[in-house]
Amino acid sequence: MSPAEKTPVRVVVLGGGTAGWMSAAALARLLGDLVEVELVESEDIGIVGVGEATLPHIRGFVERLGIDEAAFMKATHATYKLGIDFRDFGKIGESYIHPFGSFGEEVAGVGFHHYWLELQRQGMADPLGSYSLAVEAALANKFAPPAQDTSLASSYGYAYQFDATLFGPFMREFGLGIGVKRTEGKVIEVRQDAESGDVTTLVLEDGREISGDLFIDCSGFRSLMLGQTLGEEWEDWTPWLPCDRAAAMPCDHVTEEIEPYTRAIARPAGWQWRIPLQHRIGNGYVFSSAFISEDEACEFLLANVEGTPRAEPRLLRFKAGRRRHSWNRNVIAVGLASGFLEPLESTSIYLAQMAITYLIELFPLGGKADARDRAEFNRLVDMEYDRVRDFLILHYHATTRDDSEFWNHVRTMKVPDTLASKMELWRETARVEKYSDGLFYDASWIAVYLGQGVVPDRYDPRVGIPDPARVARAMGSLQGAIRSEVAAMPGHREYLTAARERLAEPL
Ligand SMILES: Cc1cc2nc3c(=O)[nH]c(=O)nc-3n(C[C@H](O)[C@H](O)[C@H](O)COP(=O)(O)OP(=O)(O)OC[C@H]3O[C@@H](n4cnc5c(N)ncnc54)[C@H](O)[C@@H]3O)c2cc1C
């Protein structure tokens, strides 16, 4: 190790939202003495703080940082999440769950869904979800942690639904405890080196200056360093993802049981979320302002929530897209400063987490970023965004809804070539494009394709070989085994109540 590599890299994180505190805490914890981390945040500006549903990857993040799950859940009023219940997306009146889990098992190298398609053609199959333990447990409002072996009880994962306004502060406490320095103040100027263009110093309103070697831009939609100072171009994905507003509103619980899943209900100009937390339900209408006014959307939300509202609808504005590069010079953007994809599949916190993970892997020890590492980081982040983008577009495009201008638009729009070819492959072969990195593998795509009625023209011909009645019996016994597992699981609230250390104080 050269002397330069031994000198800690001075990392300055701008922004104390979810992305900022996740970045600061992870860098401090996982790079230890190799870095000195300082975070600047402005209470005057505040955070977005509506992200409430996550993906299972967050568990690995929490664990790697050495955070105790129970303490984290208690502090953020978290519940468990087994998937998302999509209602009325393919057709009004139909619904399906996209689970954090699989459907059946491969037999003789052929994916389960090929057998399901064949049996369904012969009228011998039940809905796909009945072959998934995660789906059945979710529908029964049950929860138990998955087994750590290879049994049926290990065929699912889980994430959390939590109060995002409490997650940032929790990560802040954690970050401060492991040596992150916090500075409160509003940045009014970003200074650059005249020659290299690298950012050198942040100047605060009261004149204080904060210098560093590497700057993490977590300033939210403002993208103060990457967007404003370095002028990194914005790639606009509104033509494919036209939702650009959300009205958010918490309500009281209406039943004793807590659903262990998020609901996404398609609406005339977008969709509505319903996320159960320990003490309340988070609700929101994500909509396109090209198809409905803000006032109408707020009224619609008020008229379509269950339970007593705890506040007036709060309006948020955003755009789908991302900066062309997330790492430019010595500035790396994480979170909303890098890009935004609407919350239909709860991917935003995941995208921040992935950027942090890639940054740690490619971290410029010694302080000077290598152009190859920067290019690799940008390639990986682009890949993650592009995969999520295509998956989200599928939920809108794969519909037969023709009840409103919004759905007519998304149903008939031209989709990105990458998605068009994935859909073609599916329709012609029932196969899902294979990839080893990035988000959403086969089971996720299959759940949405079949859930929204995109039935392939052909599937693996090998499923014609076995005796269909025998396959039907095998699938029936899988359903039986799933039913027994679910029957033995505790209710979601029952599990939370028994694991008391996970419960927040009654409000
Ligand atoms: C409607 C909606 C629903 C969402 N739902 C989900 C969901 O279910 N799941 C999910 O994973 N994600 C969701 N998200 C995304 C999630 O909220 C964000 O990814 C997350 O909060 C990260 O935000 P951030 O930290 O990048 O930015 P912010 O929360 O905006 O934080 C920005 C920070 O920068 C600071 N700052 C800015 N300018 C300055 C300055 N000049 N000086 C000093 N400080 C400054 C602010 O003080 C603040 O601390 C949702 C987002 C929206 C809009």
The ligand as an ORCA input file, in Angstrom:
! r2SCAN-3c Opt
* xyz 0 1
  C     -44.005      9.978     -4.483
  C     -42.781      9.230     -4.103
  C     -42.908      7.949     -3.539
  C     -41.773      7.212     -3.214
  N     -41.925      5.947     -2.731
  C     -40.818      5.180     -2.562
  C     -40.930      3.830     -2.134
  O     -42.014      3.322     -1.838
  N     -39.791      3.110     -2.025
  C     -38.561      3.618     -2.318
  O     -37.546      2.910     -2.267
  N     -38.432      4.915     -2.664
  C     -39.521      5.701     -2.805
  N     -39.387      7.005     -3.178
  C     -38.044      7.578     -3.345
  C     -37.452      7.963     -2.022
  O     -38.260      8.892     -1.343
  C     -36.076      8.578     -2.283
  O     -35.325      7.729     -3.096
  C     -35.337      8.727     -1.007
  O     -36.064      9.484     -0.091
  C     -33.986      9.348     -1.241
  O     -34.073     10.706     -1.360
  P     -32.734     11.549     -1.368
  O     -31.996     11.287     -0.120
  O     -32.031     11.287     -2.650
  O     -33.242     13.059     -1.446
  P     -33.977     13.985     -0.374
  O     -34.817     13.225      0.562
  O     -34.636     15.061     -1.178
  O     -32.794     14.631      0.445
  C     -32.059     15.703     -0.052
  C     -31.149     16.251      1.017
  O     -30.306     17.228      0.441
  C     -30.242     18.339      1.286
  N     -29.931     19.521      0.483
  C     -30.406     19.838     -0.752
  N     -29.889     21.019     -1.156
  C     -29.058     21.414     -0.175
  C     -28.236     22.566      0.020
  N     -28.175     23.544     -0.878
  N     -27.524     22.644      1.150
  C     -27.565     21.686      2.096
  N     -28.336     20.596      1.980
  C     -29.072     20.470      0.867
  C     -31.607     18.393      1.953
  O     -31.548     19.111      3.154
  C     -31.844     16.916      2.194
  O     -31.232     16.533      3.404
  C     -40.497      7.770     -3.450
  C     -40.376      9.060     -3.957
  C     -41.489      9.786     -4.284
  C     -41.335     11.165     -4.863
*
